[in-house]
Amino acid sequence: MSTTIEGIGSFYLGRIWDDARAAASPELLLYEASDLNTHAVCVGMTGSGKTGLCVDLIEEAAIDGVPAIVVDLKGDLSNLALSFPSLTAADFEPWIDPAEARQAGNSVGVHAALVAARWKEGLAAWGQGPERIARLRARSEIALFTPASEVGLPISILGTLAAPPPALRADPEALRERVLDTVSGLLSLAGIDADPVRSREHVFLSTLVDGAWRAGQSLSLESLIAAIQSPGFTRVGVLDLEAFYPAKDRFELVLALNGLLAAPGFSAWRTGEPLSIERLLAAPDGRPRISILSLAHLGERERTFFLTLLLSQIVGWMRTQPGTASLRALLYLDEVYGLLPPSANPPTKGPLLTLLKQARAYGLGLLLATQNPVDLDYKALSNAGTWFLGRLATERDQQRVLDGLEQSGAALDRAEMSRVLAGLPQRCFVMRNVHEDAPVLFQSRWALSYLRGPLTRPQLLQLKEKGLVAAGSPAAPASPVTVAPTPAAPVAAAPGTGTGTAGSTVAPAPAEGFEVVYALESGEDPLEPWILAEAHVHFARAKDQVDEWATVELLVAPGEGPEPGWDSASVGERGAHGVGASAPAGASYAELPRMLSRPKAKASLEKKLEGWLYRSQRVVRFSCAPLKLRSQEGESREAFAGRVALALREERDAQAAKVKAAYAKKFESLRAKIAKAEDKVAAEADQLQYAEQNRTISVGTTLLGAVFGRKMLSVGNASRAGSAMRSQSRVTREREEVERAKEKLAALQAELTALDAEARARLAEAAAQAATAELPPIHEVEVPPRKTDTEVVRLAVCWRPKGA
């Protein structure tokens, strides 16, 4: 029986439940973190306590240093931010439901004091104290994200159309899945129910996006709309484009996507932190994050859109990670109803199936919960290694779950399991774990977080104000950019000092060599001339193991001097600024600055830009000397910090496994000796019993002969008396042998107890060291470009709407 709630890579979930006594036993349920690599499903009706159990799992993961992405579809997982080490009434008061207090006949303040006392007592009853809450807060950062809303941290989805990193583009299967999932999500948001194989909208957009991404070109919704009209290819499969999807029909798709772009609510999707898995899993300081993605405020179509993009991004991130046997990260969906149905194919189903089948090899564990087991694809969920089953009242739900268990290979008594599931008390669960020999009945522990239910909008806003969730950080590119970006703040457009006539409906011609392009943004006339440049930059330094090329795209206003203010340019990857070759109908144009019209202007600007790129651009690399780790191309600081944290956990888990393996051999040897000693005791006991029987017979015969024989002291009687004496002596010897065997057995059992205590002490010491271990320092190295390899490959005049 385990007696300590802390261990290396083990999650304290509760205590074994004694069904006969209807009470929890003293024996703890410790769940191995690595078992989550094979995923878990939690099923139970409303009120069964499944949310509390899943919160317990997330808290344990955070304490163990494992980050989690928590998808909150119902609105109550923001409770993970309500953990208070001091456990005072003042901590709880802002989050008390006034209606609940009134129903109890209390003021909010009095009710807060009662709740604080109840929480403190509940934690103590389960062997937990304020120090454990403090440890949870210290070891992790909690961030609340609210896509399309600024109640929490908003998330920008623009990066989902950015070209995937090179490692993902090099994997044909991974790239195909990312393309299909991204297009499915986008079309679902536009209200188009598109089959990836039969729908011409889906096939056409997938072809367009695939071609751009294979070329390393990022897209925006604006550039995607422009590309639909002028896609740059003339065939789809073996069919001519106009036969497959005529331009007049494609215009309907343009209108649908443009309607999204023009919708007032869509602007909320364009602001906030980028949808980056690295940033969801790691805080800027390297601590693991519990990232709560609250989607309760979104409509069904918007939820499907966001979840499809999120799951697709997770699949892509997963494929770029090295394999591991340790738990790297956790993904929790608090209600999978409608996301993984048995027959329909919503856009979320494909990436979820991929994760269920493949994520275990990468250390990504899925935790899926639902109260509607009938509408789940249990063939897919048969991939889950652990099932947590709470109370299920209806026979239909019970039988559906039992079907899923049998498909996962579990042997069970259906009638008995149905009886158990129908009568489970609140917070009691049957755990079926493929890594265990048999199902286990347990009661979940008291949560460290205050589970008060969904928070109101004002309360969600208070979470940031009170420092209970991350306040956010400056936005970074969703797909890591090799080149360090410079500020994107626009400078004033050039005054009309060049050729051309202000307000002309004909664009003034620039000097020879300049391309002419048009921004896809909407805005006011007249269009103003900006400079769009594209350059190849080579970063190389052997000692830092850096040798890579980057394509940089800049957009800058010309300004009044001899060259633009490059420092105020918007810098990004190729295609980041969304331009096309078609001039907008009916546009008027401002004057062209002299800088762009004088002879040899292009050559002069190219030379000056190459010098600026050499002076300003740097590739940033990270290193962790104690672990001998270096960041890879395109790897962000958050991603590298996550890799460092995983390396520490792997090292810790390996040490723990080594200790367990060493003691396992000792335990095996001792148990073999104990089994042999038990056999010896049994054998000696049998010998003693046999000797005692012989003695009884011998003594009895002697007495009978003495009493009924013809002579009181016959020779036979004397012989029998001697035999009885010898039998008694043998009994004495056998009794001594039994005692010696029992003493040896007791000594071996004591040795086993001491060995168990020694092993637990070693593991507890290692766990304490792991708990206090800090992330090793991460150092940054900046590598400048090679001046001779810097080349400007494109210089264009970009006409942009005023105020864009």
N, C-alpha and C positions, 0 to 999 in steps of 0.2 A: 504494500500500500504506500502510495506517495504521500508525503506529509509537507512538502514545500511547494509553494505556488510559483516560484521562480525557477527557471531552468534554461539551458541553452537550447534555443530553437524549439521550445515547447510552449504551447498556449494553454493558460489556465481557463477552462471553460465552465467548470462547475464541480459538482460532486455526484457520485454514483447514487442513483435513486433506488431505495429499497421498496419495491412494489408491495410486498407483504405488510410492511409496517407503515406504508404511505408516508415515508419520511426520507430525507437525504441522509446518507451514511457519512462517516468521517472521510471515506476514501475520495481523493481528488480525481477529477478527470483532466488529464493533461494530454493535449492533442499535438502531435508532432507537426511543426510548421511545414516540413517537406511534404507531408501528406496532402497539403493544399495544392501542390504542383499538379495533382491529378484531379483538381477541381472539386467543388462541393455544391450541393443543392439543398436548400432549406425550404420545406413545405409545411404549411400549417394554416388553419383557419384563423380568422380575425380573433385576436385575444389570446392566441396560443403562446405568444412571447417570442415569435421568430425574429422580430426586429431587434429585440434586446439581445438575443443570442448572436445575431450578425454584428451588432455593435460591439459585443464582447470580442468577437474575432478580430474586428478592425482595431480595437484598442490594443489587443495582445500583439498584433502585427506591428503596430507603431512602437510599442515598448521594445519589441525585438529588432527595431530598425528597418522594418519592411514598409515601404510606401504603399498607398492605396488610392485608387481612383474610385470614388463612390458616386454612382449615378442615382440621384434621389428623384424618383418619379412622383412620390406622394407628398413630399414637403416636410418630413419629420426628421431627416438625417442631419439637419443643421444642429440637432441636439448634440452631435459629437463635439461641438465647440463649447458646450456647457459643462466643463469639468473644472472644479474649483478646489485647489489644494487646501485652502483654509476652511472650507465647508461652513462658512458663516451665513447667517440669515441675510445679510446684505448682499452676498454673492447671488443668492437665489431670487431675491425680491424682484429684480427687473423682469424676470422670466415667468413669474407666477401668473396663471390664468385668473383674472378677477372673477370670472363666472364660477370657477372651481372653488375659489376662496369663499364666495357668497354662499354657494351650495353647502359648504361645510360650516357656515355660520361664523366665519372669521373675516377680519380685515386682511388685506394683502400682506401687511407686515407680519401679523401673527401667523398667517398661513405659511409665509416664507420661513419663519423660525421653526414651525412644525416640520416642514419639508426638509430643512437642513438637518434637524435632529434625526428624522427618519432615514435620511441618506447616510448620515454618519454611522448610525446603528446598523443599517443594512450592510454597509461595507465591512464594518467590524465583524459582523456575524459570518462573513465569508472570508475572513482572514486578510482583509485589505484595509489600508489606512491612507491618510493624506499624502504620505511620502510616495505612494504608488501613483497617485494622481499627478503629483509634482514631476515624477519621472516621465509620465506620459507626455506632459506639456513640454518638458525640457528636451525630450528625444525626438520630437516631431513638430512640424508646423502644420496648422490647419488653415486651409484656404477655402473660401466659399465662392464659387463661380455661378453666375446667373446669366447664361447666354440670352442676348436680346433684351437685357435689362441691366440697369446700373444699381440695383438693390445690393447685390454682391459685387464681385469683380466681373465685368463683362468680358466676353470672349469674341474676338474677331475671327470670322471664318474665311477671310480672304486668303489666308495662307494655305487653305486646303486645295487651291488651284495652282499652287506653286509646284514647280518641277520637283519630284522626289529626289532624295540624295543619290549620288552615283551608285552606292552599294545596292539600293533598291532598284534603280533603273537597270542594273546589270542582271537582275533576276527576272526573267521573262514572266514566270508565273506570278510573282509578287506584284510586278508592274501591272499585269493584266487585271489582277484582283483589285488593285487600287483604282485603276481606271473605271472598272465596272461599278464599284461601290460608290465612287465619287459622282459618276453620272446618274446612278440610281437615286442617290440622295437629292441631287439638284433637280431632277425631273419630278420627284415626289413633292418637293416644295412648290414647284410650279403647277402642281395639280395634274400632272401627266402620269397616268398609270402605264408604265413602259416595261415590256418584257425585254431582258437583255439580249435575247436571241431573235425575237420576231419583230420587235418594235423598230421601225426605221429611225425614229428619233433617237433611240438609245444606241443603235448601231452606228448612226452617223456621228453623234457626239462622241462616242467612244473612239471612233476612228480619228476624229479631229484632236481630241485630248491626247490620245496615245502618240500621235505623230509629234505633237509639240513637246511632250515630256521626253520622248526618246531623244529629241534634239537638245534636251536640257533647257527648254524654253518654258518659263513660268507663264501662267495665264491669269487674267482677272475676269470678272464677269463681263466687263466692258469689252475686253479684247476677244472674249469668247463669242459675244454677240456679233462683233465685226467679222470674226472668222466664219461664223455660220453663213454669212452672206458671200464671203470670198474665202473659201476654205483652203485654197492652195493645192487641191488634188481634184482630179476629174473622174476617178473611178472608185467605187466601193465594191470590193470583191471583184467579180467579173463584169459587173454592170456599170454602165455609164452613170455618172452622178445625176444627171438630169432625168434619166429614166428611173433611177432608184428613188431620188428625193428631189423633185423639181424645185427651182428657186422660189416659185410662188408659194409652194407648200412650206418650204423652210422659213418663209417670212412669218408664218403663224408661230413657229417656234421662237423666232426673234421677238415677236410681240409678247409671247408668254414670259420669256426671260426678261425682257425689257420692263414688263409689268412688275416683276419682282424688284428690279433695280429702282424703279420709280416709286414703288410703294413707300409711304411714310415710315412704316414700321421696319422696313428693311435696313434703314440706316443704322439701327441698333445692332445689327449683325456685323457692321463694318468697324466697330470701335472696340477697344479693350485689348487684353492680352491675346497673343496669337494662340490658336489651338495647337499647342505643342506638347507632345507626350512627355518629353524631358522636363518641361516646366511644371507639368502636373505632378510629376513624381518626385521632384527635388526642389527644395527651397534654394534661394540664392546663396545661403550660407552652407549648403551641402546637406542639411538635415532632410530626412525623408518627409514627404508631404502626405497629409490626408487631404486630398482634393475632392471637395463635395461639389458635384455638378447638379445644381438644383434646377429641375425642369418642370416643376409643378405649375408654373405660370404659363407654359407654352401650350398651344393647341396640339391636337394629335398629329397633324401634318408636319408642324414645326419640330415636334419631338422626334418623329421618324427621321426627318432630314438631319437633325443634329446628331442623333445617335448613329445613323449610318456613317456620317463623316467621322465621328469619334472612333467607332469600332474599326473603320478602315484605316485611320491613322495608327491605331494600336497594332493592327496586323502588320502594317508597314514598319513601325518601330520594332516590333518583335523580331521581324526577319533580319534586322541589322544587328541583333544582339548575339553574342556568343552563347553557346549552350551552357547550362549549369544545373547541378542537382540541388542547389539551395533555392529557397523561395526568394525571387528577385522583386516581385511586385504583386499586388492584389487588385483585381477588378471586381467590384460588387455592383450588381443591379438589383435594386430592392423590389422590383416587380417585373418579371419577364413575360407576363401575360400579353399576348399580341405580338411579341418580338420574335418568338420561336414556335409558331404554331405547327401542328402536325401535317397540314395539307397545303395551306397558302404559303406564298413566298414573298413576304414583305422585304424591303431592301436591307433590313437589319439581320435577316436570317443567314445570308451568305457569310458575312464576316464572323458572326457568332459561331457558326459551324466550324469555320476555319480555326478559330481560337480554341474551341472545345477539342478539336482533333490534334492541334499542333503546339499549343502554347506551353504544354507541360515540359517540352524539351528545352524551353528558354527560361524556365523558372517563373512563368506568369500563371498565377492561380486565379481561376474564376470562381466567384461565389454568387450563385443565382438563387433568388428567393421568389416565392409566389404563394398566393392563397387560392389560386385557381388551377389545380393540377390537371383538370380535364383538357385544358387548351394548350398543353405543352407537347412538344415532340420528344417523347421519351426514348425513341431510338437514338436521337442526338444526345440526350442527357444520360444515356447509358455509358457515355464516356466519363461521367463523373465518378470519382473514386469514393467520395463520402456523401452520404445522405443523412440529413438531419430532419427527422419526421416529428412534427408536433401534432397536436390533436386534429383529427379529421372526423367530422360528425357524420357526413353522408357516406353511404356504402359505395356510391359511384366514385367519390374521391379516393376512398381507401383502395378500391380495386385498381384504379388507374395508377396509383403510386406503387402498389405491389407489382403490377405489370412492369413498371420501370425498373424496380429492384431486380426482378427476375431476369430482365434483359441485360442487366449489368453483371449477371452471373451469381447473384445471391441465392442461396438455398434457404427457404423459409417455410414455416407453417402458416399458410395464408389465414386460416380461421383464427389462430391464436394472435397473429399480428394485427388482424382487423380488430379483435377485441381490445388489444392494448392501445391501438391508435384512437379508438373511440372513447376511451376512458382516461386519457392522459391529462393530468392536472396542468394548470398554467405553468409555463417555463420548464416543463418536462418534455424531454425528447428521446426518441430512439435514434441512436447513431449507428448507421451501418457503414463501416469503413473497410475497404478491401484490404487494408494493411493490418486489420485485426482479425482474430479467429472467429468472433461471433458478435452479434449486435450488442450494444450497451445502452442501458437506460440511465439517463442522468438528468439532473436539474441544473439549469444554467445559473451562473454566478450573478451577483449584483453588479450592474454596470457602473463604471467609474463616472460616466457622463449622466447628467440629469435628463432623464427621458420624459420630457413634459409634453411631447407632441408637436405638431406644426407650429412654427413661430409666425407671428404677424409681421407685416411689412415693416412697421417701425422697429420691432425687435430685431429683425434681420439687419436693419441699418445700424442698430446699436452694436452689433457684433464687432464691426470694424472700429467703431468709436472706442469701445472698451478694450480693444487689443486682443480679443478672443480669436479672431481670424486674421490672416495676413491682409495688410493694407494694400497690397499690390506692388508691382515693381515696373520700371520703365519697360515699355514694349520692346520686344526683340523679334527678329524675323522668325516666322513659323518654321521655315526650313533653314537651318544654320547656313549663313553666308560666310564664305571664306574671308572675304574682304571686310575689314572693319568699316561699318557704315558711318557716314558723316551726317550731320544734322540735315533734315529734309525741309527746314523752314524756307519757304520761297522768299526771294528778294523782289523788290519792285521791278516791274517790267520796264524795258528800255523805253526812254522817251522817243518821240518821232524825230530822230536826227538823221535818218538815212534816206534811201531812195524809196519811191512809192508814195502813194497818196493815202492819207488816213481815211478810213471808211470805204476804201475801194472794194469792189466785189471780185476783183482779180488779185490773187496773191502775188506780191512782188517777188521777182526771181532773185535767188541768192547767187553768190559768186560760183564759179565753175567748181564742180566736184561735190557740192553739198547735195545730199538727198533732201527730199521734202516729204514730211509725214504729218499726220494730223492726230491730235490727242482724242481719245474716245470719251473723255468727260464732257458733261453738259455744262453750260454756263452762259454768260452774256457775250454779245458781240461788242466790239470787234475781236477777232482772233488775234492773239499776240504772238510774236516770234520768240521761241526759246531754242536752246541748243540741246539736242539729244546726241549723246556720244556712247560708243561701245568700244571697249578696249580689252585686249588679252594681257594679263599680268602673270608673271612667273615668280613664284616665291620658292626660294631654295636656300637651304643651309644644312650641310651634312651633319654637323654635330647635334642638331636638334631633330634630325631625321625628317626634315621637311623638304619636299620636292613636288610641287603641284602648280597647276595653272588655274586661274580664275577668269571668268568673263564678267566684266563690270559694265553696268549701264548707268549713265548719269543724265540728269535733266536739270538744266540751270538757265536762269534768265541772263541775257547778254550783259546787262549793266551798261555803264557809261564809259568805262575805261578801255584800255587796249585789249583787255581779255576779261572773260567773265569772272565773277567771284566764285571760283571753284569750291571754296570752303562751305558755301551755302547750297551746294548742289544736293539734290536727292540722289543717293547712291543705292543701287540694288543689283539683283541678278538680271540676266538677259530677259527682256520681256516684262520687266517689273512695272513699267510706266504706261502700258496699254496704248499703243499707237497703231494707226492703220494708214494705208496709202490713199484712201478715198477721202476727198474733201467733202465736208458737210454741205448740204444743199442750202443755198441762199445766204451763206456766210459772208461777212465783210471782214476786211483785214486792216490791221494797223500798219504803220510804216515799218520798213525793214532797217534796223540799225546799220550804220556804215561798216561796223565790224564784220558783218556777214555779207557785205556786197563788194568790198574792195578786192582788187586782184590779189591772188595768192593768200586769201584769208584762210582757206582750209588748211594749207600747209603750216601757216603760222600757228593756228589754234591747235593743230595736232601736236606740234612740238611742245607748246606750252602745257598742254594737257598731259603729255607723257612725263614732263618734269614734275607736275603736281602729283600725279599718281605715285611717282617714285618717292616723293617727300611725304605724302600723307597716308598711303595705304600700308596696312600691316596685316599679316596673318597672325592670329593669336593661337598659341599652343599652351596646353596645360600639362604639368607633370607632378607626380607624387613620388618623391625619391624613396621613402621607406618601403613602398610596395613595388618600386621599379616599374611604374606605369606612366605612359605618355598618352596624350589625347590623339585621336585619329582625325583624318581630314573631315571637316564639317562637323565635328563633335563640339557641342556647346559645353559651357562650364557646368550647367546642371546635369547634362548627360554624363560628363566625366566624373562629377561628384557622385552620381549614382553608381557608376562603375567602381569607384574607389570603395564606396560603402558596401557594395556587393562583394568585392574582393576581401574586405574585412570579415564579412559574414561567412564567406566560404572558408577563409582561414580558420575562423572560430569553429565552424561546423566540423571542419576536418580534424581539428584538435579534439573536439568533443567525441567525434567518431573514433578517433585513435584511443582515447581514454576508455570509451565504452567497449571497443574491441579487445583492449588489453584486459579489462576486468571480465569481459565475457568468457575468455579462456579460463580465468581463475574460477569464475562461477561454475562453468561447465565441469571443471575438474573436481571442485568441491561437491557439486550436486551428485556427480558419479560416486564419490567416496561416501556421501550420505546415503545414497541408494544402496550401496554395498553394505554399509553399516546397518541400515534398516533390515536388509535381508539377513544379516548376521544376527541381529536381535531376534527376528522372527524364527530363525533356525535354532538358536539357543533356547528360545522359549518352547519350541516344539520338543527339543531334547529334554528340557526340564520337565515338561508335562509327561513325556514318556517315562522318565526316571521316576517321577512321583507315582505314576500308575504302577510301575514295576514294584516300587517300594510298598505300595498299599497291598498289592497282591501277595508279596512275600511275607509281609508282617501278618496279613490276615491268615495265610496258610499256617504260619507258625503258631498263631494263637489257637486256631481250630485244632491243630494237631496236639497242642499242649492240653487243651481242655477235653477233647474227645478221644485222644489217643489212649492205647492200652497202657502206656507207660508215661509217667510225667516227664522223664528225661531220657527219651529214646535217642538213639544216634541220629535218626532222621530229623527229629525235632531240633537237635543241636545244630545239624547242618543247615536246616531252614532258618534258624535264629542267626547263624553267621551270615547267611545270604541276605537276610533283612537288614543286618547291620551294614553290609556292603552297599545295599541299595540306598540306605539313608545317607551314606557317605557320598555316593554318586549324586544324589539329589542336592546335597550341599555344594558339591563341586559345580554342578550345572547351574545352580542358583547364582553362584559366584561368577560363572561365565556370562550369565544373562546380565548381571549388574555391570560387569566390565564392558559388555557390548553396549549397554545403555549409556554408560559413562562416555564411551568413545563417540557414540552417536550425538550425545549432548554437546560434547566438545566440538564436533564438526559443525553442529547447528549454531553454536556460539561463534565459531570461526566464520560461518556464512553471514551471520548477523553483523559481525564486525567488518567483514569485507564489504557488505552492502553499505554500511555507514561510511566506510572509507571512500567508496566510489561516489556516494552522494556528496560527501564533503569536497572531493576533488572537482566534481561537476559544479557544485555550488560556488566554489572558489573561482572556477573559470567563468561562471555566469556573472559573478560579481565584478570580475575584471572586465568582462565584455560590456557590462552595464555602465561602467565608468570610463570606458575607452572613448577617446575623442577621435574625430576624423583627422587623419594625418594632414598636415598642411599641403595645400595645392598651390603651386607656383605658376605664374604666367610668364610666357616667353613671347616676345614680339619679333617676327621675322619680316624684314623689309623686302620689297620686290627687287629682282635683278633689273638694273636700269637698261641694260642692253636688250633684254627680252620683252620690255614693255612696248606694246604696239596698239595704236588706235586703228580699229578696223572699220569704224563707221562714224560719220559725222553728218548730222542732219539738222535742218531747220524744222522745228516742231511747232506747228500752229496750235495754240491752246486758247480756249475761251477765256475771256476776262474773268478773273475771280475764281478760276478752277483750281 
